[in-house]
Amino acid sequence: MLALVIMALVIIVDPFDTLPVSPPLERVPISSNARFSFPALARSDRFDSAIIGTSTSRLLRPEGLDDLLGGKFVNLAMNSATAYEQYRILDLFGRHHPDMKFLIMGIDLVWCGTGDSFEKYTPRPFPEWMYDKNRWNDLLHHFDFFTLEQTGRQLATMLGIRKVKYGRDGYTDFLPDPSEYDLAKVRQSLVKMRKLNADAPKAGDEFDPGALNFPTHPMLEEVLRGLPEDSRKLLFFAPYHRAQHPLADRIPGREWQACKQRLARLAADIPNTRVADFLIASGFTMRDENYWDPLHYSVAASGILMRDLAAAMKGEPTGGNFDLLRPDTQPRPFPQDAD
């Protein structure tokens, strides 16, 4: 009897908002692992535009982009998301939004790794069953201790006992409290990163960028081609701090440049797709105060970035913080030294 009561509670509460038989209650993202919370948002008809990426895209506020571009955005960026995980959440959003208006997709290292293979997952669990086309099989995965815990969280949120922690549009400020910001500590981390870049192996005369294989690019091309042709798509190289930029004569620098060129060529062959390069020396990336660490900019700086992303989406003049990449031009070169 107790088991039946628990089963009924799980189905009614439906903590991940994925079951086809649960009542239409007001649910919120409650799992700290966004891979469980975001499939419901990706299916939601409240949105017509999406932000995809890793933590370097998480601070893009959907409401701000709504105002700038006129869409109804959801932020589906996930901490440390692999290229495969981003592919899966974007594919899910595309399947449920045949009238998709905008895509803003952050390009990080996971899309520019070279070799013959790539890591599909992180140590965080990834529920493949939430991303497939059969929602009925989700029932089979709802009766374990993790789901029971999430059911309790969702129920407590519904009853007003527990505060809503994660945004209903996917946005959450994951940074520490602003009172903890320490510019001196930030600059220490930048110095360390500059040293790491200076120690990277040099690319010898035998280095052939044309021979590089980017194993995630076919997957990216597939998912982009599956989106509506008239949806407007922007791939942007994330604005790492200048200290994080590889050096021009080192192997990582040559690989990043080749990746930029390959993606520019890929995008040119897909309707309504642009590539904006924010991984350049600019007023944004060279301002230490914009960053918490070499990768993550501040909430205040995100406002600047969103305005620039909207300009890039529209193909407007850059203002210096980004370049629009084209297949027939070379990306702006990386620095020659770590100064």
C-alpha positions in Angstrom: 0.0 0.0 0.0 2.8 2.4 0.9 4.5 1.7 -2.4 1.4 2.6 -4.3 1.0 5.9 -2.4 4.7 6.8 -3.2 4.2 5.9 -6.8 1.1 8.0 -7.0 2.9 10.9 -5.3 5.8 10.8 -7.7 3.5 10.7 -10.8 1.4 13.6 -9.5 4.2 15.8 -8.5 6.4 14.7 -11.5 9.5 16.4 -10.2 11.2 16.8 -13.6 7.9 17.7 -15.4 8.4 15.0 -18.1 5.6 12.5 -17.5 2.8 12.4 -20.0 0.2 11.4 -17.4 0.9 13.9 -14.6 -1.5 16.8 -13.9 -0.7 20.3 -15.3 0.7 21.7 -12.1 3.1 24.7 -11.8 6.6 23.1 -11.6 10.0 24.7 -11.4 13.6 23.4 -12.1 14.7 21.9 -8.9 17.7 19.6 -9.6 21.1 21.0 -9.1 22.1 18.9 -12.1 20.6 20.9 -15.0 20.7 17.8 -17.2 17.6 16.7 -15.3 15.8 20.0 -15.1 16.3 21.4 -18.6 14.5 18.9 -20.8 11.1 20.2 -19.5 12.2 23.7 -20.3 13.4 22.7 -23.8 9.9 21.3 -24.5 8.0 24.2 -23.1 5.9 26.3 -25.5 6.6 29.4 -23.3 9.8 29.9 -25.3 10.7 30.3 -29.0 14.4 31.0 -28.7 17.3 29.2 -26.9 20.7 29.9 -25.4 23.0 26.8 -25.5 26.5 26.4 -24.0 28.5 25.8 -20.9 29.0 28.0 -17.8 30.4 30.8 -20.0 26.8 31.2 -21.4 24.9 30.8 -18.2 24.9 34.5 -17.2 23.1 35.5 -20.4 19.7 36.7 -19.1 16.7 35.6 -21.2 14.7 38.7 -20.3 17.5 40.9 -21.5 17.8 39.1 -24.8 14.0 39.2 -25.2 14.2 42.9 -25.1 17.1 43.2 -27.4 16.0 40.7 -30.1 12.3 40.2 -29.6 12.3 36.5 -28.9 11.2 34.6 -25.8 14.5 33.0 -24.7 15.3 30.1 -22.4 18.8 29.6 -21.1 19.7 25.9 -21.5 23.5 26.3 -20.9 24.9 23.8 -18.4 28.0 23.8 -16.3 30.8 21.8 -18.0 28.4 20.6 -20.7 30.1 18.4 -23.3 29.5 19.0 -27.0 27.3 15.9 -27.0 25.1 17.1 -24.1 24.7 20.5 -25.9 23.8 18.7 -29.1 21.2 16.7 -27.2 19.5 19.6 -25.5 19.5 21.7 -28.7 18.1 18.8 -30.7 15.3 18.4 -28.1 14.5 22.1 -28.2 14.5 22.1 -32.0 12.1 19.1 -32.2 9.6 20.9 -30.0 9.9 24.4 -31.6 9.4 24.1 -35.4 8.9 27.9 -35.4 12.1 28.6 -33.5 13.2 32.3 -33.8 16.7 32.6 -32.4 19.6 30.4 -31.3 22.6 31.8 -29.4 25.2 29.1 -28.9 28.4 29.6 -26.9 31.5 27.9 -28.5 34.0 26.6 -25.9 36.9 24.3 -26.0 34.6 21.2 -26.2 33.7 22.2 -29.7 37.4 22.8 -30.7 39.0 19.7 -29.3 41.0 17.7 -31.9 41.6 14.0 -32.4 39.5 11.0 -33.4 37.0 11.0 -30.5 35.4 13.1 -27.8 34.0 12.6 -24.3 30.2 12.3 -24.4 29.5 12.7 -20.7 30.9 14.3 -17.6 30.9 12.7 -14.1 27.4 14.2 -13.7 24.7 11.7 -14.7 23.0 12.4 -18.0 19.5 11.0 -18.3 19.3 9.9 -22.0 15.7 8.8 -21.5 14.6 12.4 -20.9 15.9 13.5 -24.3 14.4 10.8 -26.6 11.1 10.9 -28.4 9.2 8.5 -26.1 8.0 10.2 -22.9 6.2 7.1 -21.7 9.5 5.3 -21.0 10.2 8.1 -18.4 7.9 6.3 -16.0 10.5 3.5 -15.8 13.1 5.8 -14.3 11.0 7.6 -11.7 11.1 5.2 -8.9 14.5 5.5 -7.2 15.9 7.3 -4.2 17.1 10.3 -6.3 13.7 10.9 -7.9 12.1 10.5 -4.5 14.4 13.2 -3.1 13.6 15.5 -6.1 9.9 14.8 -5.6 10.2 16.1 -2.1 11.9 19.2 -3.3 9.3 19.9 -6.0 6.5 19.3 -3.5 8.0 21.6 -0.9 8.4 24.3 -3.6 4.8 23.9 -4.7 3.6 24.3 -1.1 5.8 27.4 -0.6 8.0 25.7 2.0 11.1 25.8 -0.1 12.2 28.9 -2.0 12.6 28.7 -5.8 16.4 28.4 -6.4 16.6 28.0 -10.2 15.0 30.3 -12.7 11.9 29.3 -14.5 13.6 30.4 -17.7 16.8 28.5 -17.0 18.7 31.5 -15.7 20.5 31.4 -12.4 23.3 33.6 -11.2 25.8 30.9 -10.1 28.6 33.3 -9.1 29.5 33.9 -5.4 28.0 36.9 -3.6 29.4 40.2 -5.0 30.7 41.0 -1.5 33.2 38.1 -2.0 34.7 39.7 -5.2 38.5 40.1 -4.8 40.2 41.8 -7.7 43.7 41.0 -6.4 42.7 37.3 -6.3 41.4 37.5 -9.8 44.6 39.0 -11.1 46.6 36.2 -9.4 44.6 33.7 -11.3 45.3 35.6 -14.5 49.0 35.6 -13.9 48.9 31.8 -13.5 47.0 31.4 -16.7 49.5 33.5 -18.6 52.3 31.3 -17.4 50.4 28.2 -18.5 49.9 29.6 -22.0 53.6 30.6 -22.2 54.6 27.0 -21.3 52.4 25.4 -24.0 54.3 23.5 -26.7 55.2 25.4 -29.8 53.9 24.5 -33.2 56.8 23.4 -35.4 57.2 23.8 -39.1 55.5 20.3 -39.5 52.3 21.5 -37.9 49.5 21.3 -40.5 46.2 22.9 -39.5 44.6 21.4 -42.5 45.2 17.9 -41.1 43.4 18.6 -37.9 40.2 16.7 -37.2 37.5 18.3 -35.0 35.3 15.2 -34.2 32.4 17.3 -32.8 31.9 19.4 -35.9 29.8 16.8 -37.8 27.5 16.6 -34.8 27.2 20.4 -34.7 26.4 20.6 -38.4 23.8 17.9 -38.1 21.9 19.7 -35.3 22.1 23.1 -36.9 20.8 21.7 -40.2 17.9 20.2 -38.4 16.7 23.6 -37.1 14.2 25.7 -39.1 16.0 27.4 -42.0 14.4 30.8 -41.2 15.5 30.7 -37.5 18.4 33.0 -36.9 21.4 31.3 -35.4 24.5 32.8 -33.8 27.6 30.8 -32.8 29.8 32.9 -30.6 33.3 32.1 -29.3 33.1 32.7 -25.6 34.9 35.8 -24.4 37.6 34.3 -22.2 39.8 36.9 -20.5 42.9 37.8 -22.6 45.1 35.9 -20.1 43.3 32.7 -21.2 44.0 33.2 -24.9 46.5 30.8 -26.3 49.7 32.2 -28.0 49.8 32.5 -31.7 52.9 30.2 -32.2 51.8 27.5 -29.7 49.8 24.3 -30.7 46.6 25.4 -28.8 46.7 28.7 -30.6 47.0 27.1 -34.0 44.2 24.7 -33.1 41.8 27.4 -32.0 42.5 29.4 -35.2 41.8 26.4 -37.3 38.6 25.7 -35.3 37.4 29.3 -35.9 38.0 28.9 -39.7 36.2 25.6 -39.9 33.2 26.8 -38.0 33.0 29.9 -40.2 33.0 27.7 -43.3 30.4 25.4 -41.7 28.1 28.3 -40.8 28.3 29.9 -44.2 26.7 26.8 -45.7 23.7 26.9 -43.2 20.9 29.4 -43.8 20.7 32.4 -41.4 23.8 31.3 -39.4 26.6 33.7 -38.2 29.8 33.2 -36.2 30.9 35.9 -33.8 34.4 35.8 -32.4 34.6 37.2 -28.9 37.9 35.3 -28.2 40.0 38.2 -29.2 41.9 41.0 -27.5 39.2 43.7 -26.8 38.1 46.2 -24.4 35.9 43.5 -22.8 38.5 40.7 -22.6 41.3 42.9 -21.4 39.4 44.5 -18.5 40.3 42.5 -15.4 37.3 43.9 -13.5 34.9 42.2 -15.9 36.0 38.7 -14.6 35.8 36.4 -11.6 38.4 34.1 -13.1 40.0 33.7 -16.6 36.8 32.1 -18.0 33.9 33.6 -16.2 32.7 37.2 -16.6 30.6 39.1 -14.1 26.9 39.7 -14.1 27.5 43.4 -14.9 29.7 42.4 -17.8 27.1 40.0 -19.1 24.9 43.1 -19.9 27.7 44.3 -22.3 28.0 40.9 -23.8 24.3 40.6 -24.4 24.2 43.9 -26.3 27.1 42.8 -28.4 25.5 39.4 -29.1 22.3 41.2 -30.3 24.4 43.3 -32.6 26.2 40.3 -33.9 22.9 38.5 -34.5 21.8 41.5 -36.6 25.1 41.8 -38.4 25.7 45.3 -37.1 29.1 47.0 -36.8 31.2 45.4 -34.0 32.3 48.2 -31.8 35.5 46.3 -31.2 34.4 43.5 -28.8 33.8 40.8 -31.5 34.5 40.0 -35.1 32.0 38.4 -37.5 33.9 35.5 -39.0 33.6 34.7 -42.7 34.9 31.7 -44.6 37.1 33.8 -46.8 38.9 35.8 -44.1 41.4 34.9 -41.4 40.4 35.2 -37.8 42.1 37.9 -35.8 45.5 36.5 -34.7 46.2 35.5 -31.1 48.9 37.4 -29.1 52.5 36.6 -29.7 53.4 36.7 -26.0 51.8 36.3 -22.6 52.0 40.0 -21.5 
